[in-house]
Amino acid sequence: MKNYRAMKAASKWSVRKYGDRLQVLKKVYDPSTGAQGSDSTQDFTLTGIASEITRITNRITELTNEKADMVQLDTDLKAL
């Protein structure tokens, strides 16, 4: 979840276990008045989080390899 650490540090997001559900709670404010509204919730599963971590890790590997290819291409073209 993008920005989770920053929002948690700013006390704008928190987590809770609600029965069998794992949730992230987000503070909601009316932009025109600044009044706090009802918190927004988003459900998560540990399996879903693990899958997302794997997906991101795989993407990092892909990007690292792509970067290495581009660096090699840059080196080869500069050598001409």
Summary of the structure (lengths in Angstrom):
residues: 80
radius of gyration: 20.5
end to end distance: 44.4
largest distance: 65.1
contacts: 146
relative contact order: 0.09
helix: 49%
strand: 24%
